[in-house]
């Protein structure tokens, strides 16, 4: 009897080993470019979720996941497309956390990912244009659309007693989408946008753009740009010329680099970026600290969630094939099922392996609405005493 039991156990182990895979997961972010200061903590978030899944030992018959990074540059669509093509065709990734910025995400999805049937979950591409894009059910995002951010931004500005705003935006899908969403919401609520004009990244001098914004005037200047690029160039020019002394910063500008570079020069300015509050976020921040990085950075939590969702969907579908698991992403992201927070991915795998359902809440309070994007919560911040301070969530 003992010999039979041992033989059965050995057979089970061999079956498990036979089903195990080495699965590659791509991470396509702007490690260079206008948001390069945000990318490391985003990648570390995704890699933390991967480590958690691997440590469980119970993922897809003992399969392991390896992260493969690629530099999307954030703004160069051709470079991003080439990066994603390499991840898919040369590296053989089964899913991608990314892209990072909206324009390169659209290009990578339409030019490469869709043609190859690869799932992409972006932690930070927020353009409203991505809501209705033809994606064959392959694209999702854990950050909310800028259609929602525009509404929140307008509410905050008006609550500050500011009724007239000049707007400058980075000249791409993200910048124009958010600037237009803000203008529509702000004017609908009774505010006035004095000018809504584009700026290009990578310039050494923004005096002409700042002069035009100053001529239009306003109680504040909304800088819909990138903290490591033209947004900060515009801000420097506006401060040096005295054109504006109050600034409104959306997600592309809200980072520690802004406080580090401008300190008390932006005293009293404010902004918002996607972020959740509650147990999930607090748990993630503690996990990140233990792992040796700052998880409070913009979109780091969303990157953890993006990677976690891909892997939990694979577990739910019983397959790393994107054609199989793409249909399970909405299932693991939403009710019904047991709620799953950061640090509970092994628990989620156990539930799924036992035939149960999970409702992934994660670090950013994930709740997907059709067509596969986050309903969204935003963190409101102010700049006081040279520091960025969180004042609430909405």
ZAVO-959039 format. One record per residue: x, y, z of N, C-alpha, C in turn; residue in three letters. Coordinates in steps of 0.001 Angstrom, whole numbers, plus 524288, in hexadecimal, padded with zeros to 5 digits. Layout:
N
XYZXYZXYZALA ...
end
This chain:
394
803417FB4E8000080000800008000080363804E380000UNK 8079B804CA8032E80B198093E8038A80DA380A4D7FE42UNK 80F37805FD7FB8B811BA806AA7F67880E0F8093E7F28DUNK 80923807CC7F2C28054180A137EF358049D80FE07F03FUNK 8045D8114B7F545803C4816C67F6B98087E819F27F4F5UNK 80D3C817BB7F5BD811F281A727F41E8121481B2F7EE37UNK 810788171D7EB738105C8177B7E5C280C8E81BAB7E3F6UNK 8080781BEB7E6A08041781FD87E54C80633825537E643UNK 808CD826157EABE80AFE82B327EC0680F2F82CBE7E80DUNK 8127C828E57E69781697829FF7E2C98143C82B8D7DD90UNK 81008828E07DC1A80D6882A247D73280B3482F9D7D73FUNK 808FC8311F7DBBB806CE836617DC3280B0C83A857DBB0UNK 80F968397D7DE1B813EB83D307DDC1815CE83DB97D82FUNK 81624839487D578817E9839697D00A8140783C5C7CCA2UNK 80EF583BAD7CDB480AFB83E6D7CAB080B5F8444B7CB94UNK 80C48845BE7D09580CCF84B437D1C98118F84D977CF1EUNK 815EF84AAE7CF4381AB284C9C7CCCB819F484D287C6EBUNK 8171A849757C4AB81642849937BF078130B84E527BD72UNK 80F85850027C0F680C2E854727BFB080EA1859AA7C0F1UNK 81317859AF7C3AE8158E85E957C542818158614E7C093UNK 817D38668F7C0A681A29869B37BC7981DB186DD87BEDBUNK 8211586FEA7BB9F823E5874B67BCF08215A8790C7B9BCUNK 81E1687C107BC4E81ADF87FFF7B9A781D7D885507BA09UNK 81DF3887F97B5A58203888D3A7B59681BE4891537B56AUNK 81C7B895537B8B0818CC899A97B8E181BBA89EAA7B79CUNK 81A068A15E7B38B81CAB8A62C7B1F381B2A8AACD7B558UNK 81EE18AE4B7B62581DEB8B3417B8E481FE48B7937B548UNK 81C4E8BA337B2A181DA98BE437AEE181C698C3947B134UNK 820728C6517B30D81FD18CB687B596823EC8CF357B383UNK 8231C8D4347B4A7826BE8D8387B2DE82B608D8C67B689UNK 82F0A8D5287B62D833AB8D56D7B9848373A8D9EC7B801UNK 8368D8DBE77B33D838CF8E0EC7B1B2834478E4457AFCAUNK 835018E96A7AFBC830DF8ECC87ADCE82E6D8F0277B200UNK 829DE8F25A7B0E68279E8F66A7B43E825718F4947B976UNK 824E78EF817BA40823198ED877BF51826DD8E9777C18AUNK 82BD68E9F77C02882F998E5F77C1C1830258E59B7C7B2UNK 82F088E9D57CA8482F818E99D7D03882B3D8E6467D2AFUNK 826E68E5777CFEB822A08E24F7D200823468DC7B7D0C5UNK 826298DB3B7CCA2826478D5DF7CAA7828998D1CE7CE5EUNK 82CE88D2F67D12582F2A8CEDF7D47482B638CCA87D87DUNK 8288B8D0017DB3E824DF8CE0E7DF34820418CB3F7DCC3UNK 81EEC8CC967D7F381AC98C9C27D53181CA28C43E7D3DDUNK 8215F8C3DF7D1BE8237E8BEBA7D077824188BB657D55CUNK 825D88BDCF7D9998267F8BAEC7DE7F8213C8B9007E08EUNK 81D1B8BBFE7DFA0817E68BA407E12E8164F8B5537DE44UNK 817118B55E7D925815BC8B0C27D603819098AC127D79FUNK 81DFD8ACFD7D88F821868A8B77D9FE820578A6927DF6FUNK 81E4A8A9EC7E2DE81CC68A8137E810818378A4367E7A9UNK 814768A55B7E43D810188A1BD7E3658120289C9D7E113UNK 815B789CF17DD7E817E6898347DB1881A8F894D77DF3AUNK 81DA68974A7E29D8204D8945F7E6BE81C5E891A67EA4EUNK 81832894667EB8281429892337EEF7811A688D5A7EC8AUNK 8109088DA67E78680E51889267E4C681233884A07E4A9UNK 81718885C87E36881B14881A97E33681BDB87F1D7E88DUNK 81BC88824D7ECA581C9A880437F1EC8182A87CA67F3A0UNK 8139687D2A7F12B80F28879D47F29D81030874217F131UNK 813248734A7ECFA8145086DFE7EB3280FAB86B0C7E90DUNK 80B3486DB17E8B18066586AFD7E7298041286D0F7E218UNK 807118703D7DF4880514872C37DA95805A986F347D5DFUNK 8015486DD97D3658014686AB67CE9C805088660F7CEF1UNK 803D98628C7D29B806E185DB17D33D80CA985EA77D462UNK 80DC9862D67D75081330863F27D8B5816198674D7D4C8UNK 81344869CB7D146815C486D497CD7981829871FE7D038UNK 81C288743E7CDD581E9B878F97CFDA81E2687D587CBD8UNK 81E4E8822B7CDCE81DC6886C17CA76822BC88A037CAD2UNK 824A088BBD7C6628294688F077C61B827E38942B7C380UNK 82995898847C5D5828A889DAA7C38E82CBF89ED47BF67UNK 82AF38A1187BB0D82E818A2DF7B6EC82D428A89A7B5E0UNK 830F78ABFB7B712830068B1967B67F831268B37A7B0FAUNK 82E328B7877AF6782F2C8BA287AA7882E2C8BFF07AB22UNK 8314B8C32C7A895830D28C8D97A90482D468CAF17A4B9UNK 828B08CCD47A64B825028CF0C7A27B826488D4BA7A135UNK 829A18D7267A43F82B118DCBA7A405826838E0537A55FUNK 821EF8DE367A5C081D228E1087A72B81AD88E4537A2B5UNK 81E168E6C479F8681BF68EA5479B9D81D4F8E8F6795F8UNK 821088E5717951C8229A8E40478FD281F9B8DF2078E2BUNK 81B938DFD178B06818358DB727898481B378D74078689UNK 81EE78D8D67832D821EA8D5077802A8256A8D1CE783C0UNK 827E58D46A7877E82B498D1A478B26828248CDEF78E91UNK 823948CFB87904A8203E8CC6D7939081E5A8C7AA79094UNK 81CD68C87578BAE81B158C41E7886B81F748C01E787AAUNK 824368C208786BE828A68BE8078614829C18BB7C78B18UNK 8292F8BE2A78F8782A0B8BB9B79495826178B7467957BUNK 821278B86F7949381D108B4877956581D968B00E79189UNK 81F2A8B14578CB7820068AD19788E0824618A97178AB7UNK 828908ABB078CEB82CC98A86A78EFE82AE08A51079385UNK 827E08A76479701825E38A46F79B798229C89FCE799B3UNK 81F838A0A8795A581BEF89C8D793DD81EB98988279076UNK 8218289A5978C76823A2896AE7889E828DA8944E78A3FUNK 82C368976C78CAB8315D8956878E3883149892F7793A4UNK 82E9E895877974982E8E8939C79CB082A1D88FBC79DBAUNK 825FB8900579AA8821AA88C5879B4C81E4F88D4F7A012UNK 81D818924E7A16F81A438937B7A60881494891E57A4FEUNK 811E1890A07A92D80C6C88EF47A8DB80898893447AA70UNK 80AA2897C07ABED8077989C377AD6480B198A0BA7AE7EUNK 808FB8A57D7AE9280C388AA1E7AF54809B88ADCF7B343UNK 80CC98AF637B72A80B578B3BC7BA8D80D388B89C7B7BEUNK 809A28BBBD7B5C780B028C04D7B2A2806FE8C10E7AE5BUNK 807C38C5127AB0280BDF8C8F37AB6380B008CCC07AFE1UNK 80E2E8D0E17AF9B80E348D4AF7B3CB80B348D99B7B24DUNK 80CA98DBF77ADD5809FF8E0A37ABF0806148DF227A7A9UNK 802268E2607A7037FDA78E0D97A3CD7FEED8E00C79E0AUNK 801D78E3BD79BAA802E58E35A79615805F78DE80794B1UNK 80A1A8DD65797AD80D368D8BD7967F80A3C8D3C2797D4UNK 806B68D40979B938037C8CF7C79CC97FFDA8CE4379835UNK 7FD698D24F796177F9F98D196791917FD058CF3C78D00UNK 801AF8D15978BF9804E48CF697879A806808C9BD78873UNK 808438C87C78D2A809FB8C32478E418057F8BF4478DDDUNK 800FA8C0DA78FD67FC698BD7678FA27FAB68BC8278A04UNK 7FA1F8C0B3787127F8088C035781C07FBF88BDBA77DFCUNK 800FC8BEE177EB6804E78BD1477AF6807118B7A477C15UNK 807258B62A78113809CD8B14C7826B8067F8ADA3785C9UNK 804B68AF8A78A46802258AC0E78E047FD388A99778BCAUNK 7FA068ACBA789347F51A8AAA3787187F62A8A699782D1UNK 7F9F48A7BD77F8A7FB428A41B77B497FD4189EE877D54UNK 7FFCA89F03781E8801FA89A47784287FE99897F47887EUNK 7FA1589A73789817F67B8986278D697F8948988F792F6UNK 7FB8989CAE7944E7FDE989D157997B7FAF38A0F379CE3UNK 7F9D289F627A1A77F7288A2C07A5737FAD08A7077A760UNK 7F8C68ABCC7A7AB7FB8A8B0297AA127F81D8B2617AE6BUNK 7FA5C8B3247B3047F7A48B5FE7B72B7FB0E8BAA07B8A9UNK 7F9458BF4B7B75D7FC4F8C3F77B87F7FB178C5F87BDF9UNK 7FF2C8C7547C0F27FE498C9AB7C60E7FDAD8CF907C5DCUNK 7FE6E8D1FF7C13A7FED88D7B27C13C7FD208DA717BC40UNK 7FB9A8D7A67B82A7F9C78DA277B35C7F4208DBD07B42BUNK 7F31C8E0DB7B4247EE0B8E2D17B6017EABA8E5937B1E5UNK 7EC888E5E47AD0D7E99A8E8BA7A90D7E41B8E67E7A849UNK 7E0228E9E57A7EF7DAD38E80C7A6CF7DA768E50B7A1A5UNK 7DE2F8E5ED79E1E7DE1A8E3377990E7DEA78DD5A799AFUNK 7E0E98DB9B79E077E1A68D60679EEA7DCAD8D3477A0ADUNK 7D8C28D6477A22A7D3E28D3DF7A4027D1388D0C979FB1UNK 7D0F68D30279B197CDF48D0A8796D57D1658CE537928FUNK 7D66B8CDA7793A57D9EF8CBA478FAB7D89A8C5F178E66UNK 7D9378C47A789707D84D8BF10787D97DCEC8BBC3789ADUNK 7DC0E8B89678DAA7E0758B5E2790197DFE98AFEF79031UNK 7DBBC8ADE078DF37DAD18A83178DED7DAC48A5E47936FUNK 7D93B8A9167973F7D8F68A73B79CAA7DE3A8A66279F2BUNK 7E2548A8EF79D0B7E7A68A81479EEB7E9B78AC797A267UNK 7E7248B0F97A2787E93C8B5737A5597E5EE8B6CA7AA20UNK 7E8A58B7AD7AE717E63B8B9437B35E7E9BE8BD6E7B5D4UNK 7E7A78C0417B9AC7EAFA8C3EF7BC847E92F8C4747C22FUNK 7ECFD8C4CF7C5A57EBCE8C53D7CB337EBA98CAE67CD04UNK 7ECFB8CE947C9957EC468D4287CAAC7E75E8D5FF7C7E4UNK 7E4738D98F7CA417DF918DB567C7D47E07D8DEF77C333UNK 7DC8C8DF637BFE97DCB98E2D27BB627DD0D8E8897BD0DUNK 7DF8F8EBAF7B9B17DFE38F1497BAB97DAAE8F40F7BA18UNK 7D6D48F17D7B7E67D1968F3C67B7E47CFD38F48A7BD82UNK 7D1088F0D07C0DC7CFD18F12B7C66E7D37E8F4FF7C928UNK 7D8858F4E07C7C27DC2F8F8777CA4B7DACF8FE277C923UNK 7D9038FF327C45D7D779904837C2FE7D32C9068B7C685UNK 7CF6F903237C7C87CB2D904987CB5B7CD49905C87D0CFUNK 7D08F902527D2CD7D2BC903027D8107D60C907ED7D851UNK 7D936908C77D4647DC9A90D5E7D4257D963912697D43BUNK 7D528912847D13F7D1C79171F7D11C7CF52918207D676UNK 7CD99914017D90D7CB45914927DE3D7CF21916ED7E21EUNK 7D3E7914F67E21B7D7DD916CD7E5C97D92691C8F7E4D1UNK 7D9D991DFB7DFE07DB35923607DE8A7D6F1927237E05BUNK 7D21E925DD7DF467CDD09294E7E0D27CD3C9299C7E6BBUNK 7CE30925517E9757CDF0925587EF247D223928D27F18AUNK 7D65C929BC7EEAA7DA7D92D427F0767D922932FE7EF7DUNK 7D498933F37ED247D2FC939457EBFB7D56693B757E709UNK 7D79B938237E3D97DA1A939CD7DEF37D61D939577DA8DUNK 7D52C93D9E7D7CF7D11893DB47D3CB7D32F93E3C7CE41UNK 7D81393FEB7CDB67DA6D940607C8867DFAA93D837C87CUNK 7E08C93A437C4717E53D9370B7C4267E767937197BE9CUNK 7EC7F937E47BE2E7EF31937077B9407F127931607B93CUNK 7F0E592ED77B4C37F263929527B46A7F6A5928A37B04CUNK 7FACE925F17B1BC7FEC0924457ADF67FF3491E5F7AE40UNK 7FF6791BCE7A9C57FF97916197A9C5803CB9140F7A61CUNK 8062590FA67A7A3809F490D187A4458073890B3879F5AUNK 809BB90C0F79AF08072D90B6F795DB806ED905AE79438UNK 80399902AC796ED802CC8FD2D7958A7FD628FB757975AUNK 7FC408F66C796C47F70B8F4727980A7F59C8F56179DC3UNK 7F95B8F46E7A13A7F8598F53E7A6CC7F72D8FAFD7A7EEUNK 7FAB48FE687A62E7FA1B903EB7A7727F520906467A55CUNK 7F415905687A0627EF65907B979E037EA72905577A058UNK 7EA7F9003B7A13B7E5DB8FDB07A3617E45E8FFCB7A8B4UNK 7E8439005F7AC277E7239024E7B1657E5E19081E7B165UNK 7E8C490B257AE487E7B3910C67AE097E22B911D47AC1BUNK 7E08290F007A82D7DB3190FBA7A6237D71490DE27AA0AUNK 7D8339098A7ACC97D483907967B0B57D3F290B7D7B525UNK 7D85490DC77B6CE7D81E911B97BAF27D516916867B92AUNK 7D646918787B4767D39791D2C7B2917CDAE91C4E7B240UNK 7CC21917C27B0477C685916A77AFD47C3E4916967B52CUNK 7C665913FA7B8F27C41B913A37BE327C42B918E37C0F6UNK 7C88291BB87C06B7C92D920AF7C32D7C54F924C47C12DUNK 7C4B09252A7BC107C106929007B9E07BB629277C7BB0AUNK 7BA50922697BB017B5049209D7BC3A7B386922077C1D0UNK 7B76C9223D7C5417B677923827CAC17B6D99295E7CBDBUNK 7B7B992C847C7CF7B7BA9322D7C8827BD04934C57C84DUNK 7C133931D07C7A47C66A934177C74C7C7B4935EA7C1CEUNK 7CC16938AD7C14B7CDC893AA67BC377D365938F77BB26UNK 7D4499369B7B6A27D98F9355B7B4D57DB35939B97B125UNK 7DF4D93C947B29A7E0EC941207AF837E3E193F947AA9FUNK 7E6A993B407AAD67E9819392F7A6537EA79933687A751UNK 7EA6A930537A3237EB6F92AB27A38B7EF359295E79F1DUNK 7F446929AA7A04C7F8289295679C197FC2C9250F79D1DUNK 7FE4A922FC798E38020991EAD7993380797920AD799E8UNK 80AE291D6B79C498108391E5479C4F813429193C79ACAUNK 817B5919B17985981ACC91525796D381ECF913E979B0BUNK 81FE490EE179BB8823ED90D5179F6D8295290DD479CF3UNK 82D5590DF87A041832B190DDA79E62834F69130E79CC7UNK 832459176A79DE78345591C8A79C7A837AE91EBE7A0E3UNK 83B88921DD79F6E83EE5924587A35883C839295A7A570UNK 838F992BAF7A26F836D2930C67A3E5830F3930DC7A2EAUNK 82E02932317A6F38284E932757A67C8264C938037A74CUNK 8299B93BDC7A66782803941457A76982384942FC7A3E4UNK 8236C9413579F0381F32942C179B77819FB9408779D53UNK 81A0693B8D79EE481538939187A0D28134D93BC27A5CDUNK 816FD93CEF7A94A8158E93F787AE3C81366944EF7AD3CUNK 815A9947C07A987813CC94D057A84580E2994CDF7A64DUNK 80CF2949057A2FB807989488E7A0FC803C79472A7A553UNK 8055D943C47A8E780206942637AD558012E947187B0D9UNK 8054C94A227B1D1804E794EC57B51E8014A952D57B2B0UNK 8018D9535F7AD7F7FE31957247AAC97F870955B17AB59UNK 7F748950AB7AB4C7F1DF94EE87ABFF7F02494F9F7B19FUNK 7F3BB94EEF7B5487F28C94FD67BACC7EF6B94B7E7BD52UNK 7EE4094C437C2427EB4F9486D7C5437ED0F948687CAE9UNK 7E9A79467A7CE447EAFB9462B7D3D77EEFB941E97D4E9UNK 7EF7A93E2E7D1487F32B939E27D1EB7F49E937C47CC95UNK 7F8FA934ED7CC6F7FAAA932497C7AB7FA7292C687C892UNK 7F76B929A97C55F7F735923F47C58F7FB5A921D67C1D6UNK 7FF0191EC87C4008034E91CAC7C0EE80246916E37BFEFUNK 7FFF5915BF7BB777FEB4910617BA068035C90E4C7B6E5UNK 8077490CEF7B9C580C4590B5B7B73A80F18907297BA40UNK 81432906B57B93A81766902A57BBA281B78905117BF39UNK 81BF4902D07C3D281F56905107C7D982514904E77C64FUNK 826AF9013A7C31E82C2D900DB7C18A82D26903457BC30UNK 829629065E7BA4082A07908877B504827A090DF87B4ADUNK 8248890EEA7B08782297914247AF6881F42916887B3A1UNK 81C75913517B68F819399156D7BAC681C779187F7BEA5UNK 820E3916487C02782456919057C3C6826FC91DAC7C128UNK 827E591D587BBFF82A13921C57B9238265D926637B915UNK 8216A925527B82381D61929687B85581D1B92BB97BDD1UNK 81D17928517C1BB81CB092A0C7C7248214792D9D7C892UNK 825FF92C067C71982A8F92F437C83C82A1A9349A7C5B8UNK 8286E934BE7C0CA827D2939B37BE11823BA93D2F7C091UNK 81F5A93AD07C23B81B2C93DD27C4B381CE3940087C9F3UNK 81FD993D017CCE3821C693EDC7D1F4825CE943327D142UNK 82971942697CDB482DA09463E7CCF382B9394B737CAECUNK 8276F94B477C7CB82542950117C59382111952827C908UNK 81F5394F927CCF581B24951837D04E815D7951727CDB4UNK 8155094E6C7C9758106694E5A7C68180BE794C297C9B7UNK 80CFC948317CCD880907945C67D03A80B9C9444C7D561UNK 80884944257D98180AA49425D7DE7E8078993DDE7E0D6UNK 8035893C457DE3C80049937BD7DFEF7FFCA934037DB54UNK 800D692F027DC64800F292B247D8317FD8C926737D992UNK 7FB34924377D5817F7FE91F8C7D6097FAD391B1C7D348UNK 7FBBC916D07D6217FEDF912877D4167FBB190D7C7D3C4UNK 7FABA90B7F7CF1A7F866906487CE9C7FC8A902097CEF8UNK 7FB068FD2C7CDD87FE378F8977CF23803A98F87D7CCD0UNK 8045A8FA7E7C80F8097E8FA587C59E80D808FDC67C849UNK 80BA99014E7CBAB80F27904D07CE8180FAC903607D440UNK 80C11900427D63E80BF38FF367DBE180FB08FACD7DD40UNK 8144C8FC5C7DEF4818378F89C7E09781BFA8FB397E44EUNK 81F188F81C7E700822D78FA457EAB3826C28FDD57E802UNK 827D68FCB67E30082B7F8FFFE7E014829A7905A77DFDFUNK 8248D906897DFC48227890BDA7DF99823D690EC87E49EUNK 822F890C407E9158245090EAB7EE1382A3690F597EE9AUNK 82D2C90B707ECDF832DF90BBA7ED4983516910367EA0BUNK 832EF910FC7E56383527914CA7E1C58335091A637E2B0UNK 82E9C91AF97E4E282C6D920427E56182B76921F67EB08UNK 82B4D91E4D7EEA082AF191F9E7F42C826BC923917F56AUNK 8282C9279D7F8618244092B707FA12822EB92F757F5E0UNK 8253D92EF67F138823C3932777ECE981E20931917EB34UNK 81C1992CDC7EC2C816BB92BAC7EA878131792B597EF3FUNK 8147892E337F3578114592E667F81480BA092FD57F6BDUNK 807F492CBD7F8BD8026992DD67F7E98002992B8E7F2F0UNK 8036C9295C7EFA480172926C77EAF07FF64921677EC6CUNK 7FCB991EE37E8C97F9F191A0F7EA2B7F905916BB7E55DUNK 7F6FF912157E6397F5EE90EA57E1D77F3899098E7E38CUNK 7F38E905BC7DFFE7F131900AD7E11E7F3938FC8D7DD91UNK 7F37B8F7B77DF6B7F5098F3507DC207F21F8EE787DDEDUNK 7F1818EA957DA797EEB88E5D07DBFD7F1738E3217E08AUNK 7EE918E1EE7E4907F0918DF0D7E9187EBF68DDE97ECA4UNK 7EC258D9757EF1D7E7E78D7F17F2A47E99D8D8AC7F846UNK 7E5E48D8AA7FBC77E70B8D8AA801547E51F8D38C803A6UNK 7E66B8D2A3808877E45A8CE0D80B337E8618C9D880C1DUNK 7E6828C55580DCD7E9E38C11380F827ED688BF1880B2AUNK 7EB558BEAD806687EE6E8BCAD802177F32C8C00C80103UNK 7F2648C51C800CD7F6C48C8AC7FFC87FAAA8C89480444UNK 7F8BD8C8C0809187FC4D8C8C780D927FF898C3CC80DC5UNK 7FD0C8BF6B80C917FFEC8BA7A80C77804198BA8480846UNK 802BC8BC82803C08068A8BCBE7FF7880B258C03A800E7UNK 80A268C4B48035080E628C83D804CD8122B8C59580892UNK 8101A8C28680C2E8136B8BFA880FE0816918BB7280D0DUNK 8140C8B8B380979816CB8B4A88067481B338B7088033EUNK 81A268BB82800D581E1D8BE197FDAB822B98BFD08010AUNK 821888C1F380593825B08C3A98091C829328BF1080AA5UNK 826B78BAA580BBE829BA8B5F880D2582D028B40780889UNK 82B0B8B501803D182DE68B35B7FF23832168B7467FD80UNK 8323C8BBC58002F8366B8BF867FF3B8353F8C3D37FB5FUNK 8303F8C5047FA6B82EF58C9607F6F482A2F8CC437F8FCUNK 8293A8D0E97F6C9824E28D43A7F86C8201B8D3087F50EUNK 81C468D0777F757817988CF007F478813A48D3507F3D8UNK 814B88D7E87F633810F28DC327F5D6811748DF347F0C3UNK 815688DDEE7ED9A8161F8E0997E8A5811858DFC37E4FCUNK 810B88E3897E18B80C4F8E3507DDF180C588DE497DAC7UNK 807F58DB977DABF806E48D6F37D78D809EE8D2157D923UNK 80CCC8D2467DD7380F8B8CD967DF4580BA28C9747E103UNK 807B28CB157E40B803AF8C7727E5CD800AA8C5357E133UNK 7FF938C8867DD517FCB08C6C57D8B77FFCB8C2C57D596UNK 805138C33D7D5A98085D8BF747D2EF808578BA2F7D5BDUNK 808748BA4E7DAF3807EB8B57B7DDFA802C98B2CA7DC87UNK 7FEA88B5D57DC517F97C8B3A97DB1A7F9388B1817D590UNK 7FBAB8B4387D1D87FB928B26D7CC677FE1B8AD0F7CBE2UNK 802AC8AC6A7CE53805588A75E7CE188023A8A32C7D0E4UNK 8001A8A4857D5777FD0E8A0BC7D8777F85389ED87D565UNK 7F59F8A2657D2BD7F0F58A0F57CFCA7F23589D447CB49UNK 7F68589E457C88E7F80589AC97C4457F8E6895457C652UNK 7FBBB894D27CA9F7FD1288FA87CCA17F85E88CEE7CF13UNK 7F50888FC97D1BE7F05488D607D3ED7EC9C88BA37CFA0UNK 7EC6388E9C7CB647E91C88D0A7C6F57EB3C888127C468UNK 7F066887B27C40E7F2C1882DE7C2127F12D87E3B7C57DUNK 7F17E87F067CAA47F00C87ACD7CE417EA54879587CD99UNK 7E70187D467CD067E15F87C4F7CC757E039879447C774UNK 7E2F387AAD7C3457E216878137BE3D7E4FC872E57BDE2UNK 7E8A6872097C1757EBD386D4A7C13B7EF8F86D407BCB2UNK 7F118872037BAED7F4618725C7B6497F731877977B61EUNK 7FBFD8778A7B40B7FEDF87C677B3337FDEC87E967ADBEUNK 7FAA287C067AABB7F95D87DC47A56E7F5B2882777A5C7UNK 7F752887057A3A87F3F788BA87A4077EE8088AD87A1C0UNK 7EE1D887A479DB67E8F38869F79B697E554883F979F57UNK 7E7AE881097A2FA7E4A387E537A6F57E3A0881C87ABB7UNK 7E7A8884917AD877E7028874D7B28D7E4CE88CD17B21DUNK 7E4B388F277AD607E2BB894827ACF67DD0D894EC7AECCUNK 7DA11890C97AE077D497890DA7AFA77D3D6890367B579UNK 7D80388EE27B84F7D79F88E227BDF97D923892FF7C10FUNK 7DB3A896F87BE6D7DD1989B987C13C7D8A389E757C3F2UNK 7D45789F497C1407CFD48A1D97C3B77CDBA89E8C7C836UNK 7CE0A899557C7AD7CC15895D57CBCA7CF27896677D0D1UNK 7D45A8967E7D0757D779896C77D5437D7A589C4F7D776UNK 7D67B8A03A7D4347D6BE8A5A87D6017D1E88A7587D90EUNK 7CD908A4C67D8327C89E8A6A37DA567C5CF8A26A7DD78UNK 7C19D8A4087E0057BE328A04D7E2B87BBD889C877DEBFUNK 7BA24897D47E0867BA4A895DB7E5E77BF9D893777E727UNK 7C062892587EC2E7C52788FC37EDD27C755892277F2C1UNK 7CB3C88F8C7F4EF7CDC08917A7F9AA7D170895E97F844UNK 7D12289A317FB207D46689EBA7F9F97DA2989D807FB0CUNK 7DD7689F417F76C7E31289E317F7AD7E6108A35A7F7E0UNK 7E94D8A3EE7FBE97EC828A8937FC9E7F2358A74F7FB4FUNK 7F5A38AB3D7FAF87FB358AA207FA537FD2A8A68D7FEA5UNK 800B08A3197FD2C802B289F5C800F57FF7289A708015CUNK 7FB1489A487FE807F789895C97FEC37F72B892DD7F98EUNK 7FB18893737F6417FAD9890DF7F12A7FB3188AF07F1ABUNK 7FE38889037F57B7FE73883567F6577F91F881487F805UNK 7F689884447FB527F142882E37FCFF7ED92882C47F850UNK 7EE158869D7F4D67EAC9886CE7F0277EBAA8820B7ECBBUNK 7F09B8808F7EC047F1D487BF27E8DA7EF6C8770D7EB46UNK 7EFBE876AD7F0597ED77872237F3127E793871D77F236UNK 7E4F9876507F2977DF4D876797F1BE7DE02874E77EC26UNK 7E0DD8771A7E8707DFE1875F77E2EC7E0E9870387E1C1UNK 7E53886E3A7E3CE7E67E868B57E2EF7E2598650E7E52BUNK 7DFA5866EF7E93B7DB7F863D47EB9D7D633864927E90EUNK 7D6198678E7E4D67D1358685E7E1F47CE0A86CFA7E3CAUNK 7D046870387E7517CD68874B67E9647CE39879A77E632UNK 7CB8487DCA7E7C87CBCF882D77E5207CEA1886D57E890UNK 7D17688A687E6057D3FF88EAF7E8C87D230893E27E68BUNK 7D22D897D17E9E07D0FD89D377E85A7D5D68A0657E9ABUNK 7D9268A13C7E5D27DE218A3DB7E6C87DD498A9AF7E7C7UNK 7DE8E8AB667EC747DE378B0E97EDF37E38D8B3817ED64UNK 7E78A8B0C17EF287ECDE8B2747EE507EE6A8B7687F11CUNK 7F2798B9EC7EF027F4B58BE957F1657F1E58C3917EFCDUNK 7EF208C3657EB5E7EC9D8C81B7E9477E6B68C7937E8F3UNK 7E47D8C43D7EC637DEC98C3887EC967DC918C25E7E730UNK 7DE948BE4C7E4BA7DD138BCF37DF617D74B8BB887DF11UNK 7D4958BDF87DB937CF348BC947DA267CEA98BDEA7D464UNK 7CE6E8B9ED7D1177CE468BAD77CB7D7C8B98BBBB7C999UNK 7C8388BF9B7C63B7C3598C0787C3627C4818BF457BDABUNK 7C07F8BE027BABE7C1518BD187B52E7C31C8C2337B2A5UNK 7C6BB8C20D7AF047C9598BD7F7ACD47CEAE8BC677AF4AUNK 7CEC28BADF7B4387D3948B93A7B6B87D6EF8BD8E7B8DBUNK 7D4778C1957BB2C7D7A98C5A27BD877D5C08C6E37C302UNK 7D9398C9417C60C7D8288CA547CB897D4248CEB07CC26UNK 7D09B8CDFB7CFDF7CCCC8D2157D10E7CF8F8D6D77D352UNK 7D3868D5F77D69C7D7188DA287D80F7D6248DD017DD21UNK 7DA508DD9B7E0297DA808E0EA7E4C87DF418E4657E43CUNK 7DEC78E94E7E5F87E3128ED057E55D7E4DC8EF1C7EA9EUNK 7E9F88EFE27EB017EC6A8F2227EF9D7ED448F7F17EEA9UNK 7EB6A8FB317F2317EC29900D57F1D17F0F8902617F502UNK 7F45D905867F29A7F92A907207F5447F9C490D0D7F521UNK 7FCAC90F0E7F8F27FE3E9148A7F8EA8041E914BF7F9DCUNK 8066A919487F8AC80C0591A067F97280CC491E3D7FD8BUNK 80EB991C97801F680F5E9201280675814B391F2C808F2UNK 817609237680A2281C6C9231280CB78206391FEB809B1UNK 820079200D80486823AA91D2B801428227D9176A800C6UNK 81E09915B8802D781CAC9102E802BC8175C90F5680023UNK 816B590AA77FDF2811A59091E7FBD380E949065980025UNK 809DB9083280124806B3905FE8056A8016E9041C80351UNK 7FFDB8FF8C804FF7FAC38FD60803887F6998FFBF80709UNK 7F27D901D3804A17EE5290453807B57E9249016180769UNK 7E8B48FD9C803ED7E3CF8FAA9803AB7E3648F7787FEBCUNK 7DF1A8F4B97FE627DE058F1507F9D67D8858F2627F7EAUNK 7D7B78F19E7F2E77D27A8F25F7F0B17D1DC8EF167EBBBUNK 
end
